[in-house]
Amino acid sequence: MEPMTVTLYIKTPKAYFPIDDSGFVIGSTRASPDISFQAMLELQQRMADIVMADSAVAGIGAILGGSTNRGQMFTA
């Protein structure tokens, strides 16, 4: 093992990484650049329906904006 790797491992603050799993997942969606807002909204809703079908998912939030073909999803 390289001495620099060991030094970085020892000196890197460990507080950057969570101790336990929060169960919160963030994802993003993207479609073709020429998609309409309404079509993207429908795709985002289909994606939310698929994710919510998983019994391990308690809730979901979705955002469209910034660009017509991009969205974000938050699951817990």
PyMOL Python script that loads the backbone (N, CA, C, O; Angstrom):
from pymol import cmd

cmd.read_pdbstr("""\
ATOM      1  N   MET A   1       0.850  -1.169   0.000  1.00  0.00           N
ATOM      2  CA  MET A   1       0.000   0.000   0.000  1.00  0.00           C
ATOM      3  C   MET A   1       0.900   1.237   0.000  1.00  0.00           C
ATOM      4  O   MET A   1       1.922   1.283   0.684  1.00  0.00           O
ATOM      5  N   GLU A   2       0.508   2.201  -0.755  1.00  0.00           N
ATOM      6  CA  GLU A   2       1.283   3.433  -0.869  1.00  0.00           C
ATOM      7  C   GLU A   2       1.203   4.239   0.432  1.00  0.00           C
ATOM      8  O   GLU A   2       0.138   4.306   1.046  1.00  0.00           O
ATOM      9  N   PRO A   3       2.312   4.850   0.861  1.00  0.00           N
ATOM     10  CA  PRO A   3       2.293   5.659   2.095  1.00  0.00           C
ATOM     11  C   PRO A   3       1.289   6.815   2.030  1.00  0.00           C
ATOM     12  O   PRO A   3       0.677   7.158   3.041  1.00  0.00           O
ATOM     13  N   MET A   4       1.119   7.414   0.853  1.00  0.00           N
ATOM     14  CA  MET A   4       0.186   8.530   0.731  1.00  0.00           C
ATOM     15  C   MET A   4      -1.253   8.061   0.949  1.00  0.00           C
ATOM     16  O   MET A   4      -2.044   8.782   1.557  1.00  0.00           O
ATOM     17  N   THR A   5      -1.601   6.885   0.474  1.00  0.00           N
ATOM     18  CA  THR A   5      -2.946   6.335   0.665  1.00  0.00           C
ATOM     19  C   THR A   5      -3.230   6.151   2.145  1.00  0.00           C
ATOM     20  O   THR A   5      -4.309   6.503   2.621  1.00  0.00           O
ATOM     21  N   VAL A   6      -2.284   5.611   2.863  1.00  0.00           N
ATOM     22  CA  VAL A   6      -2.451   5.394   4.302  1.00  0.00           C
ATOM     23  C   VAL A   6      -2.594   6.729   5.022  1.00  0.00           C
ATOM     24  O   VAL A   6      -3.439   6.878   5.905  1.00  0.00           O
ATOM     25  N   THR A   7      -1.776   7.687   4.648  1.00  0.00           N
ATOM     26  CA  THR A   7      -1.835   9.010   5.269  1.00  0.00           C
ATOM     27  C   THR A   7      -3.191   9.664   5.026  1.00  0.00           C
ATOM     28  O   THR A   7      -3.787  10.218   5.949  1.00  0.00           O
ATOM     29  N   LEU A   8      -3.677   9.604   3.795  1.00  0.00           N
ATOM     30  CA  LEU A   8      -4.985  10.194   3.485  1.00  0.00           C
ATOM     31  C   LEU A   8      -6.108   9.491   4.246  1.00  0.00           C
ATOM     32  O   LEU A   8      -7.039  10.142   4.720  1.00  0.00           O
ATOM     33  N   TYR A   9      -6.024   8.170   4.363  1.00  0.00           N
ATOM     34  CA  TYR A   9      -7.045   7.423   5.097  1.00  0.00           C
ATOM     35  C   TYR A   9      -7.080   7.868   6.559  1.00  0.00           C
ATOM     36  O   TYR A   9      -8.155   8.048   7.131  1.00  0.00           O
ATOM     37  N   ILE A  10      -5.930   8.039   7.148  1.00  0.00           N
ATOM     38  CA  ILE A  10      -5.855   8.422   8.557  1.00  0.00           C
ATOM     39  C   ILE A  10      -6.305   9.864   8.766  1.00  0.00           C
ATOM     40  O   ILE A  10      -7.010  10.154   9.733  1.00  0.00           O
ATOM     41  N   LYS A  11      -5.912  10.763   7.882  1.00  0.00           N
ATOM     42  CA  LYS A  11      -6.173  12.192   8.082  1.00  0.00           C
ATOM     43  C   LYS A  11      -7.540  12.659   7.571  1.00  0.00           C
ATOM     44  O   LYS A  11      -7.998  13.732   7.964  1.00  0.00           O
ATOM     45  N   THR A  12      -8.196  11.891   6.715  1.00  0.00           N
ATOM     46  CA  THR A  12      -9.499  12.301   6.188  1.00  0.00           C
ATOM     47  C   THR A  12     -10.544  12.269   7.295  1.00  0.00           C
ATOM     48  O   THR A  12     -10.702  11.244   7.957  1.00  0.00           O
ATOM     49  N   PRO A  13     -11.266  13.380   7.512  1.00  0.00           N
ATOM     50  CA  PRO A  13     -12.305  13.385   8.549  1.00  0.00           C
ATOM     51  C   PRO A  13     -13.384  12.348   8.226  1.00  0.00           C
ATOM     52  O   PRO A  13     -13.846  12.254   7.089  1.00  0.00           O
ATOM     53  N   LYS A  14     -13.769  11.591   9.214  1.00  0.00           N
ATOM     54  CA  LYS A  14     -14.754  10.523   9.012  1.00  0.00           C
ATOM     55  C   LYS A  14     -16.189  11.036   9.162  1.00  0.00           C
ATOM     56  O   LYS A  14     -17.132  10.296   8.882  1.00  0.00           O
ATOM     57  N   ALA A  15     -16.371  12.267   9.590  1.00  0.00           N
ATOM     58  CA  ALA A  15     -17.712  12.814   9.810  1.00  0.00           C
ATOM     59  C   ALA A  15     -18.463  13.091   8.513  1.00  0.00           C
ATOM     60  O   ALA A  15     -19.656  13.393   8.556  1.00  0.00           O
ATOM     61  N   TYR A  16     -17.800  12.999   7.359  1.00  0.00           N
ATOM     62  CA  TYR A  16     -18.473  13.224   6.082  1.00  0.00           C
ATOM     63  C   TYR A  16     -19.471  12.119   5.770  1.00  0.00           C
ATOM     64  O   TYR A  16     -20.408  12.341   5.003  1.00  0.00           O
ATOM     65  N   PHE A  17     -19.298  10.962   6.331  1.00  0.00           N
ATOM     66  CA  PHE A  17     -20.116   9.802   6.010  1.00  0.00           C
ATOM     67  C   PHE A  17     -21.103   9.534   7.134  1.00  0.00           C
ATOM     68  O   PHE A  17     -20.712   9.525   8.301  1.00  0.00           O
ATOM     69  N   PRO A  18     -22.380   9.315   6.809  1.00  0.00           N
ATOM     70  CA  PRO A  18     -23.370   9.059   7.862  1.00  0.00           C
ATOM     71  C   PRO A  18     -23.104   7.740   8.578  1.00  0.00           C
ATOM     72  O   PRO A  18     -22.622   6.776   7.982  1.00  0.00           O
ATOM     73  N   ILE A  19     -23.426   7.718   9.860  1.00  0.00           N
ATOM     74  CA  ILE A  19     -23.225   6.504  10.650  1.00  0.00           C
ATOM     75  C   ILE A  19     -24.278   5.461  10.304  1.00  0.00           C
ATOM     76  O   ILE A  19     -23.953   4.280  10.183  1.00  0.00           O
ATOM     77  N   ASP A  20     -25.528   5.870  10.143  1.00  0.00           N
ATOM     78  CA  ASP A  20     -26.559   4.920   9.748  1.00  0.00           C
ATOM     79  C   ASP A  20     -27.290   5.370   8.492  1.00  0.00           C
ATOM     80  O   ASP A  20     -27.179   6.510   8.039  1.00  0.00           O
ATOM     81  N   ASP A  21     -28.026   4.438   7.964  1.00  0.00           N
ATOM     82  CA  ASP A  21     -28.768   4.680   6.735  1.00  0.00           C
ATOM     83  C   ASP A  21     -30.022   5.497   7.054  1.00  0.00           C
ATOM     84  O   ASP A  21     -30.812   5.105   7.913  1.00  0.00           O
ATOM     85  N   SER A  22     -30.208   6.617   6.378  1.00  0.00           N
ATOM     86  CA  SER A  22     -31.382   7.454   6.616  1.00  0.00           C
ATOM     87  C   SER A  22     -32.608   6.941   5.874  1.00  0.00           C
ATOM     88  O   SER A  22     -33.731   7.322   6.205  1.00  0.00           O
ATOM     89  N   GLY A  23     -32.414   6.084   4.880  1.00  0.00           N
ATOM     90  CA  GLY A  23     -33.526   5.570   4.105  1.00  0.00           C
ATOM     91  C   GLY A  23     -34.046   6.551   3.069  1.00  0.00           C
ATOM     92  O   GLY A  23     -35.060   6.286   2.424  1.00  0.00           O
ATOM     93  N   PHE A  24     -33.379   7.660   2.901  1.00  0.00           N
ATOM     94  CA  PHE A  24     -33.790   8.709   1.972  1.00  0.00           C
ATOM     95  C   PHE A  24     -32.984   8.572   0.689  1.00  0.00           C
ATOM     96  O   PHE A  24     -31.754   8.542   0.730  1.00  0.00           O
ATOM     97  N   VAL A  25     -33.662   8.487  -0.449  1.00  0.00           N
ATOM     98  CA  VAL A  25     -32.988   8.311  -1.738  1.00  0.00           C
ATOM     99  C   VAL A  25     -33.374   9.462  -2.665  1.00  0.00           C
ATOM    100  O   VAL A  25     -34.547   9.820  -2.771  1.00  0.00           O
ATOM    101  N   ILE A  26     -32.378  10.032  -3.329  1.00  0.00           N
ATOM    102  CA  ILE A  26     -32.608  11.109  -4.290  1.00  0.00           C
ATOM    103  C   ILE A  26     -32.217  10.591  -5.674  1.00  0.00           C
ATOM    104  O   ILE A  26     -31.150  10.001  -5.840  1.00  0.00           O
ATOM    105  N   GLY A  27     -33.070  10.809  -6.651  1.00  0.00           N
ATOM    106  CA  GLY A  27     -32.779  10.392  -8.018  1.00  0.00           C
ATOM    107  C   GLY A  27     -33.163  11.475  -9.002  1.00  0.00           C
ATOM    108  O   GLY A  27     -33.863  12.425  -8.652  1.00  0.00           O
ATOM    109  N   SER A  28     -32.709  11.333 -10.215  1.00  0.00           N
ATOM    110  CA  SER A  28     -33.073  12.310 -11.237  1.00  0.00           C
ATOM    111  C   SER A  28     -33.598  11.601 -12.470  1.00  0.00           C
ATOM    112  O   SER A  28     -33.262  10.447 -12.739  1.00  0.00           O
ATOM    113  N   THR A  29     -34.426  12.311 -13.208  1.00  0.00           N
ATOM    114  CA  THR A  29     -34.981  11.778 -14.447  1.00  0.00           C
ATOM    115  C   THR A  29     -34.614  12.722 -15.584  1.00  0.00           C
ATOM    116  O   THR A  29     -34.470  13.930 -15.397  1.00  0.00           O
ATOM    117  N   ARG A  30     -34.470  12.141 -16.752  1.00  0.00           N
ATOM    118  CA  ARG A  30     -34.130  12.942 -17.932  1.00  0.00           C
ATOM    119  C   ARG A  30     -34.764  12.291 -19.154  1.00  0.00           C
ATOM    120  O   ARG A  30     -34.791  11.066 -19.272  1.00  0.00           O
ATOM    121  N   ALA A  31     -35.267  13.108 -20.049  1.00  0.00           N
ATOM    122  CA  ALA A  31     -35.869  12.626 -21.293  1.00  0.00           C
ATOM    123  C   ALA A  31     -35.235  13.370 -22.464  1.00  0.00           C
ATOM    124  O   ALA A  31     -34.332  14.184 -22.276  1.00  0.00           O
ATOM    125  N   SER A  32     -35.706  13.090 -23.645  1.00  0.00           N
ATOM    126  CA  SER A  32     -35.218  13.744 -24.854  1.00  0.00           C
ATOM    127  C   SER A  32     -35.385  15.261 -24.737  1.00  0.00           C
ATOM    128  O   SER A  32     -36.385  15.724 -24.189  1.00  0.00           O
ATOM    129  N   PRO A  33     -34.435  16.034 -25.236  1.00  0.00           N
ATOM    130  CA  PRO A  33     -34.524  17.500 -25.113  1.00  0.00           C
ATOM    131  C   PRO A  33     -35.749  18.125 -25.777  1.00  0.00           C
ATOM    132  O   PRO A  33     -36.140  19.237 -25.421  1.00  0.00           O
ATOM    133  N   ASP A  34     -36.354  17.430 -26.732  1.00  0.00           N
ATOM    134  CA  ASP A  34     -37.503  18.005 -27.432  1.00  0.00           C
ATOM    135  C   ASP A  34     -38.854  17.608 -26.815  1.00  0.00           C
ATOM    136  O   ASP A  34     -39.896  17.843 -27.428  1.00  0.00           O
ATOM    137  N   ILE A  35     -38.853  17.018 -25.627  1.00  0.00           N
ATOM    138  CA  ILE A  35     -40.097  16.587 -24.984  1.00  0.00           C
ATOM    139  C   ILE A  35     -40.871  17.802 -24.459  1.00  0.00           C
ATOM    140  O   ILE A  35     -40.274  18.787 -24.025  1.00  0.00           O
ATOM    141  N   SER A  36     -42.183  17.722 -24.503  1.00  0.00           N
ATOM    142  CA  SER A  36     -43.004  18.814 -23.973  1.00  0.00           C
ATOM    143  C   SER A  36     -43.100  18.668 -22.447  1.00  0.00           C
ATOM    144  O   SER A  36     -42.841  17.601 -21.892  1.00  0.00           O
ATOM    145  N   PHE A  37     -43.474  19.753 -21.797  1.00  0.00           N
ATOM    146  CA  PHE A  37     -43.624  19.703 -20.341  1.00  0.00           C
ATOM    147  C   PHE A  37     -44.690  18.692 -19.944  1.00  0.00           C
ATOM    148  O   PHE A  37     -44.501  17.936 -18.991  1.00  0.00           O
ATOM    149  N   GLN A  38     -45.809  18.670 -20.665  1.00  0.00           N
ATOM    150  CA  GLN A  38     -46.906  17.747 -20.354  1.00  0.00           C
ATOM    151  C   GLN A  38     -46.461  16.292 -20.503  1.00  0.00           C
ATOM    152  O   GLN A  38     -46.794  15.457 -19.661  1.00  0.00           O
ATOM    153  N   ALA A  39     -45.714  15.978 -21.565  1.00  0.00           N
ATOM    154  CA  ALA A  39     -45.230  14.606 -21.765  1.00  0.00           C
ATOM    155  C   ALA A  39     -44.238  14.226 -20.662  1.00  0.00           C
ATOM    156  O   ALA A  39     -44.256  13.097 -20.171  1.00  0.00           O
ATOM    157  N   MET A  40     -43.383  15.161 -20.278  1.00  0.00           N
ATOM    158  CA  MET A  40     -42.435  14.890 -19.206  1.00  0.00           C
ATOM    159  C   MET A  40     -43.154  14.679 -17.889  1.00  0.00           C
ATOM    160  O   MET A  40     -42.759  13.827 -17.094  1.00  0.00           O
ATOM    161  N   LEU A  41     -44.200  15.442 -17.653  1.00  0.00           N
ATOM    162  CA  LEU A  41     -45.007  15.281 -16.448  1.00  0.00           C
ATOM    163  C   LEU A  41     -45.622  13.876 -16.393  1.00  0.00           C
ATOM    164  O   LEU A  41     -45.641  13.248 -15.334  1.00  0.00           O
ATOM    165  N   GLU A  42     -46.117  13.393 -17.519  1.00  0.00           N
ATOM    166  CA  GLU A  42     -46.687  12.047 -17.582  1.00  0.00           C
ATOM    167  C   GLU A  42     -45.629  10.982 -17.326  1.00  0.00           C
ATOM    168  O   GLU A  42     -45.885  10.016 -16.608  1.00  0.00           O
ATOM    169  N   LEU A  43     -44.440  11.149 -17.907  1.00  0.00           N
ATOM    170  CA  LEU A  43     -43.349  10.188 -17.666  1.00  0.00           C
ATOM    171  C   LEU A  43     -42.923  10.189 -16.198  1.00  0.00           C
ATOM    172  O   LEU A  43     -42.675   9.136 -15.612  1.00  0.00           O
ATOM    173  N   GLN A  44     -42.843  11.370 -15.621  1.00  0.00           N
ATOM    174  CA  GLN A  44     -42.460  11.484 -14.208  1.00  0.00           C
ATOM    175  C   GLN A  44     -43.501  10.798 -13.329  1.00  0.00           C
ATOM    176  O   GLN A  44     -43.148  10.143 -12.349  1.00  0.00           O
ATOM    177  N   GLN A  45     -44.778  10.942 -13.672  1.00  0.00           N
ATOM    178  CA  GLN A  45     -45.838  10.292 -12.902  1.00  0.00           C
ATOM    179  C   GLN A  45     -45.763   8.771 -13.034  1.00  0.00           C
ATOM    180  O   GLN A  45     -45.955   8.054 -12.052  1.00  0.00           O
ATOM    181  N   ARG A  46     -45.487   8.279 -14.237  1.00  0.00           N
ATOM    182  CA  ARG A  46     -45.315   6.832 -14.425  1.00  0.00           C
ATOM    183  C   ARG A  46     -44.162   6.309 -13.593  1.00  0.00           C
ATOM    184  O   ARG A  46     -44.257   5.237 -12.996  1.00  0.00           O
ATOM    185  N   MET A  47     -43.064   7.069 -13.550  1.00  0.00           N
ATOM    186  CA  MET A  47     -41.907   6.677 -12.749  1.00  0.00           C
ATOM    187  C   MET A  47     -42.270   6.644 -11.262  1.00  0.00           C
ATOM    188  O   MET A  47     -41.891   5.718 -10.545  1.00  0.00           O
ATOM    189  N   ALA A  48     -43.003   7.655 -10.810  1.00  0.00           N
ATOM    190  CA  ALA A  48     -43.431   7.698  -9.407  1.00  0.00           C
ATOM    191  C   ALA A  48     -44.327   6.512  -9.078  1.00  0.00           C
ATOM    192  O   ALA A  48     -44.209   5.934  -7.998  1.00  0.00           O
ATOM    193  N   ASP A  49     -45.214   6.142  -9.986  1.00  0.00           N
ATOM    194  CA  ASP A  49     -46.092   4.989  -9.773  1.00  0.00           C
ATOM    195  C   ASP A  49     -45.287   3.697  -9.635  1.00  0.00           C
ATOM    196  O   ASP A  49     -45.606   2.851  -8.798  1.00  0.00           O
ATOM    197  N   ILE A  50     -44.254   3.545 -10.447  1.00  0.00           N
ATOM    198  CA  ILE A  50     -43.400   2.350 -10.386  1.00  0.00           C
ATOM    199  C   ILE A  50     -42.671   2.292  -9.057  1.00  0.00           C
ATOM    200  O   ILE A  50     -42.611   1.239  -8.422  1.00  0.00           O
ATOM    201  N   VAL A  51     -42.114   3.422  -8.634  1.00  0.00           N
ATOM    202  CA  VAL A  51     -41.373   3.455  -7.368  1.00  0.00           C
ATOM    203  C   VAL A  51     -42.313   3.199  -6.196  1.00  0.00           C
ATOM    204  O   VAL A  51     -41.960   2.454  -5.282  1.00  0.00           O
ATOM    205  N   MET A  52     -43.502   3.801  -6.202  1.00  0.00           N
ATOM    206  CA  MET A  52     -44.454   3.625  -5.108  1.00  0.00           C
ATOM    207  C   MET A  52     -45.010   2.206  -5.025  1.00  0.00           C
ATOM    208  O   MET A  52     -45.541   1.813  -3.987  1.00  0.00           O
ATOM    209  N   ALA A  53     -44.896   1.438  -6.097  1.00  0.00           N
ATOM    210  CA  ALA A  53     -45.357   0.047  -6.070  1.00  0.00           C
ATOM    211  C   ALA A  53     -44.485  -0.821  -5.164  1.00  0.00           C
ATOM    212  O   ALA A  53     -44.903  -1.906  -4.761  1.00  0.00           O
ATOM    213  N   ASP A  54     -43.283  -0.358  -4.843  1.00  0.00           N
ATOM    214  CA  ASP A  54     -42.387  -1.086  -3.938  1.00  0.00           C
ATOM    215  C   ASP A  54     -42.882  -0.890  -2.509  1.00  0.00           C
ATOM    216  O   ASP A  54     -43.048   0.245  -2.062  1.00  0.00           O
ATOM    217  N   SER A  55     -43.118  -1.980  -1.792  1.00  0.00           N
ATOM    218  CA  SER A  55     -43.659  -1.889  -0.434  1.00  0.00           C
ATOM    219  C   SER A  55     -42.680  -1.237   0.550  1.00  0.00           C
ATOM    220  O   SER A  55     -43.090  -0.806   1.628  1.00  0.00           O
ATOM    221  N   ALA A  56     -41.404  -1.161   0.196  1.00  0.00           N
ATOM    222  CA  ALA A  56     -40.413  -0.543   1.078  1.00  0.00           C
ATOM    223  C   ALA A  56     -40.422   0.983   0.997  1.00  0.00           C
ATOM    224  O   ALA A  56     -39.775   1.645   1.809  1.00  0.00           O
ATOM    225  N   VAL A  57     -41.144   1.548   0.034  1.00  0.00           N
ATOM    226  CA  VAL A  57     -41.188   3.006  -0.146  1.00  0.00           C
ATOM    227  C   VAL A  57     -42.380   3.571   0.625  1.00  0.00           C
ATOM    228  O   VAL A  57     -43.526   3.191   0.386  1.00  0.00           O
ATOM    229  N   ALA A  58     -42.091   4.483   1.553  1.00  0.00           N
ATOM    230  CA  ALA A  58     -43.151   5.089   2.366  1.00  0.00           C
ATOM    231  C   ALA A  58     -43.772   6.294   1.683  1.00  0.00           C
ATOM    232  O   ALA A  58     -44.964   6.553   1.851  1.00  0.00           O
ATOM    233  N   GLY A  59     -42.987   7.029   0.921  1.00  0.00           N
ATOM    234  CA  GLY A  59     -43.501   8.226   0.272  1.00  0.00           C
ATOM    235  C   GLY A  59     -42.544   8.691  -0.808  1.00  0.00           C
ATOM    236  O   GLY A  59     -41.394   8.259  -0.880  1.00  0.00           O
ATOM    237  N   ILE A  60     -43.048   9.581  -1.641  1.00  0.00           N
ATOM    238  CA  ILE A  60     -42.248  10.065  -2.760  1.00  0.00           C
ATOM    239  C   ILE A  60     -42.595  11.523  -3.034  1.00  0.00           C
ATOM    240  O   ILE A  60     -43.730  11.953  -2.830  1.00  0.00           O
ATOM    241  N   GLY A  61     -41.619  12.261  -3.491  1.00  0.00           N
ATOM    242  CA  GLY A  61     -41.826  13.638  -3.931  1.00  0.00           C
ATOM    243  C   GLY A  61     -41.140  13.801  -5.271  1.00  0.00           C
ATOM    244  O   GLY A  61     -40.108  13.175  -5.517  1.00  0.00           O
ATOM    245  N   ALA A  62     -41.683  14.614  -6.125  1.00  0.00           N
ATOM    246  CA  ALA A  62     -41.103  14.807  -7.457  1.00  0.00           C
ATOM    247  C   ALA A  62     -41.150  16.277  -7.835  1.00  0.00           C
ATOM    248  O   ALA A  62     -42.082  17.001  -7.486  1.00  0.00           O
ATOM    249  N   ILE A  63     -40.121  16.696  -8.556  1.00  0.00           N
ATOM    250  CA  ILE A  63     -40.018  18.082  -9.006  1.00  0.00           C
ATOM    251  C   ILE A  63     -39.666  18.091 -10.481  1.00  0.00           C
ATOM    252  O   ILE A  63     -38.770  17.367 -10.914  1.00  0.00           O
ATOM    253  N   LEU A  64     -40.361  18.903 -11.247  1.00  0.00           N
ATOM    254  CA  LEU A  64     -39.996  19.174 -12.635  1.00  0.00           C
ATOM    255  C   LEU A  64     -39.672  20.651 -12.722  1.00  0.00           C
ATOM    256  O   LEU A  64     -40.366  21.484 -12.139  1.00  0.00           O
ATOM    257  N   GLY A  65     -38.628  20.971 -13.444  1.00  0.00           N
ATOM    258  CA  GLY A  65     -38.321  22.386 -13.583  1.00  0.00           C
ATOM    259  C   GLY A  65     -36.873  22.635 -13.929  1.00  0.00           C
ATOM    260  O   GLY A  65     -36.062  21.711 -13.987  1.00  0.00           O
ATOM    261  N   GLY A  66     -36.563  23.873 -14.153  1.00  0.00           N
ATOM    262  CA  GLY A  66     -35.217  24.250 -14.539  1.00  0.00           C
ATOM    263  C   GLY A  66     -35.002  24.022 -16.023  1.00  0.00           C
ATOM    264  O   GLY A  66     -34.396  24.840 -16.714  1.00  0.00           O
ATOM    265  N   SER A  67     -35.501  22.916 -16.489  1.00  0.00           N
ATOM    266  CA  SER A  67     -35.396  22.527 -17.892  1.00  0.00           C
ATOM    267  C   SER A  67     -36.592  21.633 -18.188  1.00  0.00           C
ATOM    268  O   SER A  67     -37.045  20.909 -17.302  1.00  0.00           O
ATOM    269  N   THR A  68     -37.103  21.664 -19.382  1.00  0.00           N
ATOM    270  CA  THR A  68     -38.291  20.883 -19.714  1.00  0.00           C
ATOM    271  C   THR A  68     -38.060  19.382 -19.589  1.00  0.00           C
ATOM    272  O   THR A  68     -38.990  18.644 -19.264  1.00  0.00           O
ATOM    273  N   ASN A  69     -36.839  18.917 -19.840  1.00  0.00           N
ATOM    274  CA  ASN A  69     -36.616  17.475 -19.908  1.00  0.00           C
ATOM    275  C   ASN A  69     -35.953  16.888 -18.663  1.00  0.00           C
ATOM    276  O   ASN A  69     -35.439  15.772 -18.729  1.00  0.00           O
ATOM    277  N   ARG A  70     -35.944  17.587 -17.542  1.00  0.00           N
ATOM    278  CA  ARG A  70     -35.292  17.070 -16.345  1.00  0.00           C
ATOM    279  C   ARG A  70     -36.206  17.153 -15.128  1.00  0.00           C
ATOM    280  O   ARG A  70     -37.018  18.069 -14.995  1.00  0.00           O
ATOM    281  N   GLY A  71     -36.049  16.180 -14.256  1.00  0.00           N
ATOM    282  CA  GLY A  71     -36.823  16.174 -13.015  1.00  0.00           C
ATOM    283  C   GLY A  71     -36.020  15.531 -11.909  1.00  0.00           C
ATOM    284  O   GLY A  71     -34.959  14.957 -12.153  1.00  0.00           O
ATOM    285  N   GLN A  72     -36.530  15.627 -10.684  1.00  0.00           N
ATOM    286  CA  GLN A  72     -35.925  14.998  -9.537  1.00  0.00           C
ATOM    287  C   GLN A  72     -36.979  14.266  -8.758  1.00  0.00           C
ATOM    288  O   GLN A  72     -38.146  14.658  -8.742  1.00  0.00           O
ATOM    289  N   MET A  73     -36.553  13.175  -8.094  1.00  0.00           N
ATOM    290  CA  MET A  73     -37.461  12.412  -7.250  1.00  0.00           C
ATOM    291  C   MET A  73     -36.793  12.174  -5.903  1.00  0.00           C
ATOM    292  O   MET A  73     -35.584  11.955  -5.824  1.00  0.00           O
ATOM    293  N   PHE A  74     -37.599  12.219  -4.845  1.00  0.00           N
ATOM    294  CA  PHE A  74     -37.122  11.993  -3.500  1.00  0.00           C
ATOM    295  C   PHE A  74     -37.985  10.888  -2.896  1.00  0.00           C
ATOM    296  O   PHE A  74     -39.212  10.996  -2.901  1.00  0.00           O
ATOM    297  N   THR A  75     -37.381   9.850  -2.388  1.00  0.00           N
ATOM    298  CA  THR A  75     -38.141   8.755  -1.805  1.00  0.00           C
ATOM    299  C   THR A  75     -37.707   8.505  -0.374  1.00  0.00           C
ATOM    300  O   THR A  75     -36.551   8.722  -0.009  1.00  0.00           O
ATOM    301  N   ALA A  76     -38.649   8.048   0.426  1.00  0.00           N
ATOM    302  CA  ALA A  76     -38.368   7.689   1.814  1.00  0.00           C
ATOM    303  C   ALA A  76     -39.051   6.374   2.109  1.00  0.00           C
ATOM    304  O   ALA A  76     -38.956   5.866   3.226  1.00  0.00           O
TER     305      ALA A  76
END
""", "prot")
cmd.dss("prot")
cmd.show_as("cartoon", "prot")
cmd.util.cbc("prot")
cmd.orient("prot")
